[in-house]
Amino acid sequence: MSADDASLHLEKLDALLSSEGIATIYALAHWLKALGLKLTVAIDAGDEEISANVAELAEVGNV
Protein backbone atom coordinates (compact mmCIF):
# COMPACT_ATOMS: atom_id res chain seq x y z
CA MET A 1 0.00 0.00 0.00
CA SER A 2 1.37 3.38 -0.92
CA ALA A 3 1.73 6.22 1.56
CA ASP A 4 -1.09 8.07 -0.23
CA ASP A 5 -3.41 5.05 0.02
CA ALA A 6 -2.56 4.62 3.70
CA SER A 7 -3.28 8.29 4.34
CA LEU A 8 -6.68 8.03 2.63
CA HIS A 9 -7.56 4.92 4.66
CA LEU A 10 -6.57 6.66 7.91
CA GLU A 11 -8.73 9.67 7.03
CA LYS A 12 -11.68 7.35 6.30
CA LEU A 13 -11.15 5.50 9.59
CA ASP A 14 -10.99 8.79 11.50
CA ALA A 15 -14.26 9.92 9.91
CA LEU A 16 -15.93 6.58 10.71
CA LEU A 17 -14.86 6.61 14.34
CA SER A 18 -15.84 10.26 14.81
CA SER A 19 -19.48 9.60 13.97
CA GLU A 20 -22.11 8.60 16.52
CA GLY A 21 -24.83 5.99 16.67
CA ILE A 22 -25.23 2.34 15.81
CA ALA A 23 -24.58 2.93 12.11
CA THR A 24 -20.93 3.58 13.04
CA ILE A 25 -20.21 -0.09 13.77
CA TYR A 26 -21.78 -1.18 10.50
CA ALA A 27 -19.85 1.45 8.55
CA LEU A 28 -16.65 0.26 10.23
CA ALA A 29 -17.44 -3.37 9.39
CA HIS A 30 -18.16 -2.42 5.76
CA TRP A 31 -14.88 -0.49 5.54
CA LEU A 32 -12.93 -3.42 7.02
CA LYS A 33 -14.59 -5.84 4.59
CA ALA A 34 -13.52 -3.63 1.68
CA LEU A 35 -9.95 -4.06 2.96
CA GLY A 36 -10.37 -7.85 3.13
CA LEU A 37 -10.78 -7.87 6.93
CA LYS A 38 -13.67 -8.62 9.28
CA LEU A 39 -14.78 -7.41 12.67
CA THR A 40 -15.29 -10.19 15.21
CA VAL A 41 -16.63 -10.04 18.76
CA ALA A 42 -15.39 -12.71 21.15
CA ILE A 43 -15.59 -13.62 24.83
CA ASP A 44 -12.84 -12.17 27.01
CA ALA A 45 -11.48 -15.38 28.49
CA GLY A 46 -9.28 -13.66 31.06
CA ASP A 47 -6.99 -16.31 32.49
CA GLU A 48 -9.06 -19.22 31.19
CA GLU A 49 -8.53 -20.92 27.84
CA ILE A 50 -11.60 -21.20 25.64
CA SER A 51 -11.73 -22.93 22.28
CA ALA A 52 -11.98 -20.75 19.18
CA ASN A 53 -15.44 -22.14 18.39
CA VAL A 54 -16.83 -21.01 21.74
CA ALA A 55 -14.98 -17.68 21.87
CA GLU A 56 -16.29 -16.44 18.53
CA LEU A 57 -19.72 -14.96 19.18
CA ALA A 58 -20.59 -12.72 16.28
CA GLU A 59 -19.25 -11.44 13.00
CA VAL A 60 -20.48 -8.04 11.87
CA GLY A 61 -20.88 -7.14 8.22
CA ASN A 62 -20.19 -10.58 6.74
CA VAL A 63 -23.60 -11.33 5.31
Stockholm file with secondary structure:
# STOCKHOLM 1.0

chainA/1-63         MSADDASLHLEKLDALLSSEGIATIYALAHWLKALGLKLTVAIDAGDEEISANVAELAEVGNV
#=GR chainA/1-63 SS CCHHHHHHHHHHHHHHHHSCSTHHHHHHHHHHHHTTCCEEEECCCTTSCCCHHHHEEEEESCC
#=GC SS_cons        CCHHHHHHHHHHHHHHHHSCSTHHHHHHHHHHHHTTCCEEEECCCTTSCCCHHHHEEEEESCC
//
